[in-house]
Amino acid sequence: MTYLIKLEELAQFILAIWLFAQMDFAWWVFPACILLPDVSMVGYAVNTKVGAWVYNLFHHKTLAITILIVGFSISNDILLLAGIILFAHSAMDRILGYGLKYPDSFKHTHLEQMG
């Protein structure tokens, strides 16, 4: 089952790259921004419960899709970019085995218990 999930996430990551390619940003903007959602790990400085909540907010695809829709609706390229980056980053994380976090430990995810 993990193979199928990773294959699905790879398809979503490729979709995000394609969406980005339709925009007028320089190519280097995508790799420069792809790790920005990991700033959300700062919540772990408070405790694991806050860390998991903040991390999950920024790694939930519903937020990414909502931002994409709003950006598209109001023709705002920055919001479109933010939605694409959030979506791509979440897909990339899941390809690598990083899932949404449970509040007991950073390594306890909805995909697996990380090493």
A tleap script that builds the chain and sets N, CA, C and O, in Angstrom:
source leaprc.protein.ff14SB
mol = sequence {
  NMET THR TYR LEU ILE LYS LEU GLU GLU LEU
  ALA GLN PHE ILE LEU ALA ILE TRP LEU PHE
  ALA GLN MET ASP PHE ALA TRP TRP VAL PHE
  PRO ALA CYS ILE LEU LEU PRO ASP VAL SER
  MET VAL GLY TYR ALA VAL ASN THR LYS VAL
  GLY ALA TRP VAL TYR ASN LEU PHE HIE HIE
  LYS THR LEU ALA ILE THR ILE LEU ILE VAL
  GLY PHE SER ILE SER ASN ASP ILE LEU LEU
  LEU ALA GLY ILE ILE LEU PHE ALA HIE SER
  ALA MET ASP ARG ILE LEU GLY TYR GLY LEU
  LYS TYR PRO ASP SER PHE LYS HIE THR HIE
  LEU GLU GLN MET CGLY
}
set mol.1.N position { 0.813 -1.194 0.000 }
set mol.1.CA position { 0.000 0.000 0.000 }
set mol.1.C position { 0.861 1.264 0.000 }
set mol.1.O position { 0.494 2.256 -0.629 }
set mol.2.N position { 1.991 1.243 0.690 }
set mol.2.CA position { 2.865 2.410 0.741 }
set mol.2.C position { 3.331 2.786 -0.658 }
set mol.2.O position { 3.448 3.971 -0.973 }
set mol.3.N position { 3.599 1.786 -1.506 }
set mol.3.CA position { 4.024 2.035 -2.876 }
set mol.3.C position { 2.950 2.821 -3.633 }
set mol.3.O position { 3.264 3.775 -4.345 }
set mol.4.N position { 1.693 2.424 -3.482 }
set mol.4.CA position { 0.597 3.113 -4.170 }
set mol.4.C position { 0.447 4.547 -3.691 }
set mol.4.O position { 0.198 5.448 -4.491 }
set mol.5.N position { 0.597 4.762 -2.400 }
set mol.5.CA position { 0.500 6.119 -1.851 }
set mol.5.C position { 1.630 6.980 -2.413 }
set mol.5.O position { 1.403 8.120 -2.819 }
set mol.6.N position { 2.829 6.442 -2.436 }
set mol.6.CA position { 3.970 7.203 -2.960 }
set mol.6.C position { 3.813 7.494 -4.447 }
set mol.6.O position { 4.199 8.568 -4.908 }
set mol.7.N position { 3.255 6.560 -5.198 }
set mol.7.CA position { 3.003 6.774 -6.619 }
set mol.7.C position { 1.966 7.882 -6.821 }
set mol.7.O position { 2.116 8.732 -7.699 }
set mol.8.N position { 0.931 7.862 -6.012 }
set mol.8.CA position { -0.097 8.907 -6.079 }
set mol.8.C position { 0.503 10.271 -5.733 }
set mol.8.O position { 0.216 11.262 -6.403 }
set mol.9.N position { 1.324 10.323 -4.701 }
set mol.9.CA position { 1.957 11.578 -4.303 }
set mol.9.C position { 2.928 12.069 -5.374 }
set mol.9.O position { 3.048 13.275 -5.586 }
set mol.10.N position { 3.613 11.163 -6.045 }
set mol.10.CA position { 4.502 11.544 -7.135 }
set mol.10.C position { 3.703 12.209 -8.259 }
set mol.10.O position { 4.129 13.218 -8.820 }
set mol.11.N position { 2.553 11.639 -8.577 }
set mol.11.CA position { 1.696 12.238 -9.607 }
set mol.11.C position { 1.257 13.643 -9.190 }
set mol.11.O position { 1.202 14.548 -10.023 }
set mol.12.N position { 0.947 13.827 -7.918 }
set mol.12.CA position { 0.538 15.144 -7.434 }
set mol.12.C position { 1.708 16.129 -7.466 }
set mol.12.O position { 1.519 17.307 -7.772 }
set mol.13.N position { 2.897 15.658 -7.156 }
set mol.13.CA position { 4.081 16.513 -7.218 }
set mol.13.C position { 4.338 16.957 -8.656 }
set mol.13.O position { 4.641 18.124 -8.904 }
set mol.14.N position { 4.217 16.034 -9.594 }
set mol.14.CA position { 4.386 16.373 -11.011 }
set mol.14.C position { 3.314 17.364 -11.455 }
set mol.14.O position { 3.603 18.285 -12.219 }
set mol.15.N position { 2.092 17.188 -10.989 }
set mol.15.CA position { 1.022 18.147 -11.286 }
set mol.15.C position { 1.393 19.536 -10.783 }
set mol.15.O position { 1.186 20.526 -11.484 }
set mol.16.N position { 1.933 19.614 -9.586 }
set mol.16.CA position { 2.330 20.909 -9.024 }
set mol.16.C position { 3.433 21.556 -9.866 }
set mol.16.O position { 3.413 22.766 -10.088 }
set mol.17.N position { 4.380 20.765 -10.329 }
set mol.17.CA position { 5.436 21.300 -11.198 }
set mol.17.C position { 4.823 21.819 -12.491 }
set mol.17.O position { 5.196 22.889 -12.971 }
set mol.18.N position { 3.893 21.073 -13.050 }
set mol.18.CA position { 3.232 21.503 -14.279 }
set mol.18.C position { 2.460 22.807 -14.054 }
set mol.18.O position { 2.522 23.719 -14.878 }
set mol.19.N position { 1.729 22.891 -12.927 }
set mol.19.CA position { 0.993 24.124 -12.615 }
set mol.19.C position { 1.956 25.301 -12.477 }
set mol.19.O position { 1.689 26.394 -12.977 }
set mol.20.N position { 3.069 25.070 -11.799 }
set mol.20.CA position { 4.067 26.127 -11.650 }
set mol.20.C position { 4.601 26.565 -13.018 }
set mol.20.O position { 4.803 27.756 -13.255 }
set mol.21.N position { 4.826 25.610 -13.908 }
set mol.21.CA position { 5.366 25.917 -15.234 }
set mol.21.C position { 4.417 26.785 -16.060 }
set mol.21.O position { 4.847 27.435 -17.013 }
set mol.22.N position { 3.125 26.801 -15.703 }
set mol.22.CA position { 2.155 27.619 -16.418 }
set mol.22.C position { 2.216 29.085 -15.985 }
set mol.22.O position { 1.607 29.952 -16.613 }
set mol.23.N position { 2.940 29.347 -14.932 }
set mol.23.CA position { 3.025 30.702 -14.390 }
set mol.23.C position { 4.247 31.429 -14.960 }
set mol.23.O position { 5.083 30.827 -15.633 }
set mol.24.N position { 4.335 32.723 -14.682 }
set mol.24.CA position { 5.416 33.544 -15.237 }
set mol.24.C position { 6.597 33.747 -14.288 }
set mol.24.O position { 7.348 34.711 -14.437 }
set mol.25.N position { 6.770 32.857 -13.323 }
set mol.25.CA position { 7.896 32.966 -12.408 }
set mol.25.C position { 9.125 32.307 -13.029 }
set mol.25.O position { 9.004 31.393 -13.845 }
set mol.26.N position { 10.297 32.773 -12.640 }
set mol.26.CA position { 11.538 32.138 -13.078 }
set mol.26.C position { 11.592 30.713 -12.525 }
set mol.26.O position { 11.018 30.437 -11.471 }
set mol.27.N position { 12.269 29.818 -13.220 }
set mol.27.CA position { 12.320 28.410 -12.828 }
set mol.27.C position { 12.882 28.205 -11.433 }
set mol.27.O position { 12.469 27.284 -10.729 }
set mol.28.N position { 13.828 29.058 -11.020 }
set mol.28.CA position { 14.514 28.874 -9.730 }
set mol.28.C position { 13.609 29.181 -8.533 }
set mol.28.O position { 13.949 28.827 -7.405 }
set mol.29.N position { 12.470 29.830 -8.759 }
set mol.29.CA position { 11.561 30.166 -7.656 }
set mol.29.C position { 10.997 28.894 -7.014 }
set mol.29.O position { 10.835 28.830 -5.795 }
set mol.30.N position { 10.703 27.895 -7.827 }
set mol.30.CA position { 10.135 26.649 -7.294 }
set mol.30.C position { 11.091 25.966 -6.317 }
set mol.30.O position { 10.708 25.718 -5.173 }
set mol.31.N position { 12.334 25.651 -6.734 }
set mol.31.CA position { 13.234 25.023 -5.752 }
set mol.31.C position { 13.590 25.941 -4.585 }
set mol.31.O position { 13.866 25.464 -3.484 }
set mol.32.N position { 13.586 27.245 -4.816 }
set mol.32.CA position { 13.907 28.169 -3.727 }
set mol.32.C position { 12.814 28.187 -2.663 }
set mol.32.O position { 13.098 28.443 -1.493 }
set mol.33.N position { 11.576 27.921 -3.052 }
set mol.33.CA position { 10.433 28.005 -2.128 }
set mol.33.C position { 9.959 26.658 -1.596 }
set mol.33.O position { 9.183 26.617 -0.641 }
set mol.34.N position { 10.404 25.562 -2.189 }
set mol.34.CA position { 9.813 24.252 -1.885 }
set mol.34.C position { 9.945 23.842 -0.415 }
set mol.34.O position { 9.112 23.080 0.075 }
set mol.35.N position { 10.946 24.313 0.288 }
set mol.35.CA position { 11.109 23.924 1.695 }
set mol.35.C position { 10.518 24.939 2.681 }
set mol.35.O position { 10.565 24.720 3.891 }
set mol.36.N position { 9.969 26.034 2.180 }
set mol.36.CA position { 9.409 27.058 3.072 }
set mol.36.C position { 8.332 26.537 4.029 }
set mol.36.O position { 8.300 26.978 5.178 }
set mol.37.N position { 7.444 25.614 3.612 }
set mol.37.CA position { 6.449 25.126 4.570 }
set mol.37.C position { 7.041 24.461 5.809 }
set mol.37.O position { 6.355 24.335 6.823 }
set mol.38.N position { 8.296 24.034 5.747 }
set mol.38.CA position { 8.918 23.410 6.921 }
set mol.38.C position { 9.227 24.404 8.031 }
set mol.38.O position { 9.601 23.999 9.132 }
set mol.39.N position { 9.078 25.693 7.761 }
set mol.39.CA position { 9.197 26.694 8.825 }
set mol.39.C position { 8.142 26.412 9.900 }
set mol.39.O position { 8.303 26.808 11.054 }
set mol.40.N position { 7.067 25.729 9.514 }
set mol.40.CA position { 6.013 25.395 10.467 }
set mol.40.C position { 6.489 24.490 11.594 }
set mol.40.O position { 5.792 24.345 12.599 }
set mol.41.N position { 7.648 23.885 11.450 }
set mol.41.CA position { 8.187 23.037 12.521 }
set mol.41.C position { 8.571 23.842 13.752 }
set mol.41.O position { 8.871 23.270 14.800 }
set mol.42.N position { 8.563 25.168 13.634 }
set mol.42.CA position { 8.883 26.022 14.784 }
set mol.42.C position { 7.907 25.770 15.940 }
set mol.42.O position { 8.243 26.016 17.099 }
set mol.43.N position { 6.723 25.289 15.633 }
set mol.43.CA position { 5.754 24.961 16.682 }
set mol.43.C position { 6.260 23.910 17.654 }
set mol.43.O position { 5.822 23.859 18.803 }
set mol.44.N position { 7.171 23.079 17.200 }
set mol.44.CA position { 7.739 22.057 18.078 }
set mol.44.C position { 8.614 22.670 19.169 }
set mol.44.O position { 8.953 21.993 20.140 }
set mol.45.N position { 8.979 23.926 19.022 }
set mol.45.CA position { 9.738 24.604 20.075 }
set mol.45.C position { 8.864 24.813 21.306 }
set mol.45.O position { 9.378 24.935 22.418 }
set mol.46.N position { 7.539 24.854 21.116 }
set mol.46.CA position { 6.606 24.998 22.243 }
set mol.46.C position { 6.409 23.644 22.903 }
set mol.46.O position { 6.737 23.460 24.074 }
set mol.47.N position { 5.868 22.698 22.141 }
set mol.47.CA position { 5.698 21.315 22.587 }
set mol.47.C position { 5.217 20.480 21.411 }
set mol.47.O position { 4.951 21.028 20.342 }
set mol.48.N position { 5.099 19.167 21.581 }
set mol.48.CA position { 4.738 18.306 20.455 }
set mol.48.C position { 3.292 18.508 20.004 }
set mol.48.O position { 2.987 18.341 18.823 }
set mol.49.N position { 2.407 18.861 20.919 }
set mol.49.CA position { 1.003 19.071 20.537 }
set mol.49.C position { 0.871 20.306 19.640 }
set mol.49.O position { 0.238 20.241 18.587 }
set mol.50.N position { 1.459 21.414 20.049 }
set mol.50.CA position { 1.433 22.640 19.247 }
set mol.50.C position { 2.197 22.411 17.948 }
set mol.50.O position { 1.747 22.821 16.878 }
set mol.51.N position { 3.341 21.761 18.041 }
set mol.51.CA position { 4.144 21.478 16.854 }
set mol.51.C position { 3.376 20.681 15.822 }
set mol.51.O position { 3.395 21.012 14.637 }
set mol.52.N position { 2.698 19.626 16.265 }
set mol.52.CA position { 1.921 18.796 15.344 }
set mol.52.C position { 0.791 19.599 14.713 }
set mol.52.O position { 0.537 19.470 13.515 }
set mol.53.N position { 0.111 20.422 15.501 }
set mol.53.CA position { -1.011 21.208 14.979 }
set mol.53.C position { -0.533 22.188 13.903 }
set mol.53.O position { -1.121 22.263 12.824 }
set mol.54.N position { 0.528 22.934 14.196 }
set mol.54.CA position { 1.039 23.928 13.238 }
set mol.54.C position { 1.603 23.219 12.004 }
set mol.54.O position { 1.335 23.628 10.874 }
set mol.55.N position { 2.370 22.175 12.219 }
set mol.55.CA position { 2.939 21.415 11.106 }
set mol.55.C position { 1.826 20.889 10.203 }
set mol.55.O position { 1.890 21.044 8.984 }
set mol.56.N position { 0.818 20.273 10.790 }
set mol.56.CA position { -0.276 19.694 10.015 }
set mol.56.C position { -1.062 20.753 9.250 }
set mol.56.O position { -1.511 20.504 8.131 }
set mol.57.N position { -1.231 21.927 9.843 }
set mol.57.CA position { -1.936 23.007 9.154 }
set mol.57.C position { -1.222 23.341 7.846 }
set mol.57.O position { -1.864 23.450 6.801 }
set mol.58.N position { 0.090 23.505 7.894 }
set mol.58.CA position { 0.852 23.898 6.715 }
set mol.58.C position { 1.160 22.738 5.765 }
set mol.58.O position { 1.657 22.959 4.661 }
set mol.59.N position { 0.874 21.526 6.180 }
set mol.59.CA position { 1.122 20.356 5.330 }
set mol.59.C position { -0.172 19.658 4.916 }
set mol.59.O position { -0.137 18.546 4.389 }
set mol.60.N position { -1.299 20.302 5.150 }
set mol.60.CA position { -2.591 19.725 4.776 }
set mol.60.C position { -2.959 20.224 3.389 }
set mol.60.O position { -2.956 21.429 3.140 }
set mol.61.N position { -3.269 19.326 2.508 }
set mol.61.CA position { -3.545 19.705 1.128 }
set mol.61.C position { -4.817 20.534 0.978 }
set mol.61.O position { -4.969 21.251 -0.011 }
set mol.62.N position { -5.722 20.449 1.930 }
set mol.62.CA position { -6.924 21.285 1.865 }
set mol.62.C position { -6.547 22.760 1.933 }
set mol.62.O position { -7.134 23.572 1.219 }
set mol.63.N position { -5.590 23.123 2.766 }
set mol.63.CA position { -5.126 24.509 2.833 }
set mol.63.C position { -4.513 24.919 1.499 }
set mol.63.O position { -4.794 26.004 0.990 }
set mol.64.N position { -3.677 24.054 0.934 }
set mol.64.CA position { -3.033 24.356 -0.345 }
set mol.64.C position { -4.069 24.569 -1.443 }
set mol.64.O position { -3.973 25.528 -2.208 }
set mol.65.N position { -5.052 23.687 -1.526 }
set mol.65.CA position { -6.074 23.789 -2.564 }
set mol.65.C position { -6.951 25.019 -2.347 }
set mol.65.O position { -7.339 25.677 -3.312 }
set mol.66.N position { -7.265 25.333 -1.098 }
set mol.66.CA position { -8.057 26.535 -0.799 }
set mol.66.C position { -7.321 27.792 -1.246 }
set mol.66.O position { -7.910 28.680 -1.863 }
set mol.67.N position { -6.031 27.861 -0.933 }
set mol.67.CA position { -5.228 29.019 -1.348 }
set mol.67.C position { -5.145 29.088 -2.871 }
set mol.67.O position { -5.218 30.175 -3.444 }
set mol.68.N position { -4.995 27.946 -3.528 }
set mol.68.CA position { -4.986 27.907 -4.988 }
set mol.68.C position { -6.289 28.448 -5.570 }
set mol.68.O position { -6.270 29.251 -6.502 }
set mol.69.N position { -7.409 28.013 -5.025 }
set mol.69.CA position { -8.724 28.444 -5.519 }
set mol.69.C position { -8.917 29.941 -5.305 }
set mol.69.O position { -9.390 30.646 -6.197 }
set mol.70.N position { -8.554 30.419 -4.132 }
set mol.70.CA position { -8.683 31.861 -3.861 }
set mol.70.C position { -7.777 32.647 -4.802 }
set mol.70.O position { -8.199 33.652 -5.372 }
set mol.71.N position { -6.544 32.199 -4.967 }
set mol.71.CA position { -5.617 32.871 -5.870 }
set mol.71.C position { -6.120 32.907 -7.297 }
set mol.71.O position { -5.996 33.922 -7.982 }
set mol.72.N position { -6.684 31.809 -7.739 }
set mol.72.CA position { -7.245 31.744 -9.086 }
set mol.72.C position { -8.466 32.654 -9.212 }
set mol.72.O position { -8.633 33.350 -10.214 }
set mol.73.N position { -9.313 32.640 -8.190 }
set mol.73.CA position { -10.554 33.436 -8.212 }
set mol.73.C position { -10.289 34.930 -8.285 }
set mol.73.O position { -11.024 35.662 -8.948 }
set mol.74.N position { -9.245 35.384 -7.608 }
set mol.74.CA position { -8.967 36.827 -7.597 }
set mol.74.C position { -7.755 37.190 -8.463 }
set mol.74.O position { -7.254 38.313 -8.407 }
set mol.75.N position { -7.296 36.225 -9.262 }
set mol.75.CA position { -6.158 36.433 -10.167 }
set mol.75.C position { -4.931 36.984 -9.438 }
set mol.75.O position { -4.350 37.989 -9.847 }
set mol.76.N position { -4.553 36.313 -8.361 }
set mol.76.CA position { -3.416 36.732 -7.554 }
set mol.76.C position { -2.300 35.698 -7.701 }
set mol.76.O position { -2.400 34.590 -7.175 }
set mol.77.N position { -1.241 36.068 -8.417 }
set mol.77.CA position { -0.145 35.129 -8.683 }
set mol.77.C position { 0.596 34.688 -7.424 }
set mol.77.O position { 1.087 33.561 -7.359 }
set mol.78.N position { 0.681 35.555 -6.435 }
set mol.78.CA position { 1.383 35.188 -5.195 }
set mol.78.C position { 0.609 34.110 -4.442 }
set mol.78.O position { 1.208 33.167 -3.924 }
set mol.79.N position { -0.710 34.238 -4.378 }
set mol.79.CA position { -1.516 33.195 -3.737 }
set mol.79.C position { -1.477 31.898 -4.542 }
set mol.79.O position { -1.426 30.812 -3.964 }
set mol.80.N position { -1.501 32.004 -5.856 }
set mol.80.CA position { -1.365 30.799 -6.689 }
set mol.80.C position { -0.034 30.105 -6.414 }
set mol.80.O position { 0.021 28.887 -6.249 }
set mol.81.N position { 1.023 30.887 -6.367 }
set mol.81.CA position { 2.344 30.323 -6.074 }
set mol.81.C position { 2.360 29.667 -4.695 }
set mol.81.O position { 2.875 28.559 -4.539 }
set mol.82.N position { 1.802 30.342 -3.701 }
set mol.82.CA position { 1.777 29.789 -2.340 }
set mol.82.C position { 1.015 28.467 -2.310 }
set mol.82.O position { 1.460 27.511 -1.675 }
set mol.83.N position { -0.114 28.407 -2.981 }
set mol.83.CA position { -0.891 27.167 -3.022 }
set mol.83.C position { -0.144 26.042 -3.716 }
set mol.83.O position { -0.162 24.901 -3.253 }
set mol.84.N position { 0.509 26.359 -4.821 }
set mol.84.CA position { 1.278 25.352 -5.549 }
set mol.84.C position { 2.442 24.847 -4.708 }
set mol.84.O position { 2.703 23.645 -4.664 }
set mol.85.N position { 3.137 25.753 -4.046 }
set mol.85.CA position { 4.274 25.345 -3.204 }
set mol.85.C position { 3.797 24.480 -2.040 }
set mol.85.O position { 4.404 23.449 -1.751 }
set mol.86.N position { 2.725 24.884 -1.372 }
set mol.86.CA position { 2.196 24.080 -0.263 }
set mol.86.C position { 1.795 22.688 -0.747 }
set mol.86.O position { 2.089 21.688 -0.093 }
set mol.87.N position { 1.120 22.630 -1.899 }
set mol.87.CA position { 0.671 21.356 -2.461 }
set mol.87.C position { 1.870 20.483 -2.835 }
set mol.87.O position { 1.919 19.302 -2.492 }
set mol.88.N position { 2.840 21.080 -3.546 }
set mol.88.CA position { 4.021 20.327 -3.967 }
set mol.88.C position { 4.821 19.838 -2.766 }
set mol.88.O position { 5.283 18.697 -2.744 }
set mol.89.N position { 4.981 20.700 -1.772 }
set mol.89.CA position { 5.759 20.329 -0.594 }
set mol.89.C position { 5.101 19.171 0.149 }
set mol.89.O position { 5.781 18.231 0.560 }
set mol.90.N position { 3.790 19.235 0.323 }
set mol.90.CA position { 3.077 18.154 1.013 }
set mol.90.C position { 3.222 16.838 0.262 }
set mol.90.O position { 3.431 15.792 0.875 }
set mol.91.N position { 3.113 16.886 -1.060 }
set mol.91.CA position { 3.283 15.673 -1.862 }
set mol.91.C position { 4.717 15.145 -1.730 }
set mol.91.O position { 4.929 13.945 -1.557 }
set mol.92.N position { 5.691 16.048 -1.812 }
set mol.92.CA position { 7.091 15.651 -1.692 }
set mol.92.C position { 7.359 15.000 -0.333 }
set mol.92.O position { 8.030 13.971 -0.251 }
set mol.93.N position { 6.833 15.607 0.723 }
set mol.93.CA position { 7.026 15.034 2.061 }
set mol.93.C position { 6.463 13.623 2.146 }
set mol.93.O position { 7.087 12.736 2.728 }
set mol.94.N position { 5.295 13.415 1.570 }
set mol.94.CA position { 4.672 12.092 1.651 }
set mol.94.C position { 5.416 11.073 0.798 }
set mol.94.O position { 5.452 9.891 1.139 }
set mol.95.N position { 6.005 11.512 -0.300 }
set mol.95.CA position { 6.853 10.612 -1.093 }
set mol.95.C position { 8.016 10.124 -0.237 }
set mol.95.O position { 8.423 8.965 -0.321 }
set mol.96.N position { 8.545 11.027 0.590 }
set mol.96.CA position { 9.691 10.705 1.450 }
set mol.96.C position { 9.290 10.029 2.760 }
set mol.96.O position { 10.152 9.697 3.574 }
set mol.97.N position { 7.978 9.820 2.970 }
set mol.97.CA position { 7.506 9.128 4.159 }
set mol.97.C position { 7.127 10.024 5.318 }
set mol.97.O position { 6.802 9.530 6.398 }
set mol.98.N position { 7.163 11.331 5.117 }
set mol.98.CA position { 6.763 12.268 6.163 }
set mol.98.C position { 5.276 12.548 6.020 }
set mol.98.O position { 4.846 13.201 5.069 }
set mol.99.N position { 4.506 12.056 6.960 }
set mol.99.CA position { 3.071 12.280 6.911 }
set mol.99.C position { 2.645 13.341 7.893 }
set mol.99.O position { 3.474 13.999 8.522 }
set mol.100.N position { 1.345 13.499 8.018 }
set mol.100.CA position { 0.794 14.395 9.031 }
set mol.100.C position { 1.131 13.826 10.401 }
set mol.100.O position { 1.188 12.610 10.583 }
set mol.101.N position { 1.350 14.707 11.353 }
set mol.101.CA position { 1.895 14.295 12.650 }
set mol.101.C position { 0.809 14.066 13.703 }
set mol.101.O position { -0.210 14.757 13.737 }
set mol.102.N position { 1.057 13.087 14.546 }
set mol.102.CA position { 0.260 12.898 15.753 }
set mol.102.C position { 0.914 13.711 16.866 }
set mol.102.O position { 2.123 13.941 16.831 }
set mol.103.N position { 0.135 14.146 17.849 }
set mol.103.CA position { 0.680 15.055 18.865 }
set mol.103.C position { 1.662 14.425 19.857 }
set mol.103.O position { 2.265 15.142 20.654 }
set mol.104.N position { 1.832 13.113 19.824 }
set mol.104.CA position { 2.725 12.484 20.803 }
set mol.104.C position { 4.199 12.506 20.394 }
set mol.104.O position { 5.081 12.467 21.252 }
set mol.105.N position { 4.471 12.571 19.071 }
set mol.105.CA position { 5.859 12.513 18.622 }
set mol.105.C position { 5.947 12.970 17.166 }
set mol.105.O position { 5.048 12.697 16.371 }
set mol.106.N position { 7.023 13.659 16.823 }
set mol.106.CA position { 7.249 14.082 15.439 }
set mol.106.C position { 7.338 12.871 14.513 }
set mol.106.O position { 6.937 12.945 13.351 }
set mol.107.N position { 7.853 11.776 15.015 }
set mol.107.CA position { 8.069 10.588 14.191 }
set mol.107.C position { 6.824 9.726 14.016 }
set mol.107.O position { 6.837 8.788 13.220 }
set mol.108.N position { 5.747 10.026 14.747 }
set mol.108.CA position { 4.497 9.271 14.627 }
set mol.108.C position { 3.598 9.992 13.624 }
set mol.108.O position { 3.016 11.032 13.931 }
set mol.109.N position { 3.492 9.418 12.408 }
set mol.109.CA position { 2.734 10.066 11.336 }
set mol.109.C position { 1.563 9.211 10.890 }
set mol.109.O position { 1.447 8.047 11.271 }
set mol.110.N position { 0.704 9.799 10.085 }
set mol.110.CA position { -0.441 9.057 9.581 }
set mol.110.C position { -0.026 8.019 8.541 }
set mol.110.O position { -0.832 7.165 8.173 }
set mol.111.N position { 1.199 8.077 8.070 }
set mol.111.CA position { 1.684 7.097 7.099 }
set mol.111.C position { 2.398 5.930 7.752 }
set mol.111.O position { 2.211 4.775 7.372 }
set mol.112.N position { 3.225 6.252 8.745 }
set mol.112.CA position { 4.047 5.213 9.369 }
set mol.112.C position { 4.760 5.777 10.584 }
set mol.112.O position { 4.754 6.987 10.811 }
set mol.113.N position { 5.357 4.922 11.342 }
set mol.113.CA position { 6.239 5.344 12.422 }
set mol.113.C position { 7.617 5.495 11.809 }
set mol.113.O position { 8.207 4.516 11.353 }
set mol.114.N position { 8.127 6.700 11.795 }
set mol.114.CA position { 9.421 6.952 11.151 }
set mol.114.C position { 10.560 6.444 12.027 }
set mol.114.O position { 10.508 6.536 13.253 }
set mol.115.N position { 11.599 5.900 11.369 }
set mol.115.CA position { 12.794 5.346 11.979 }
set mol.115.C position { 13.144 5.902 13.248 }
set mol.115.O position { 14.142 5.496 13.845 }
savepdb mol mol.pdb
quit
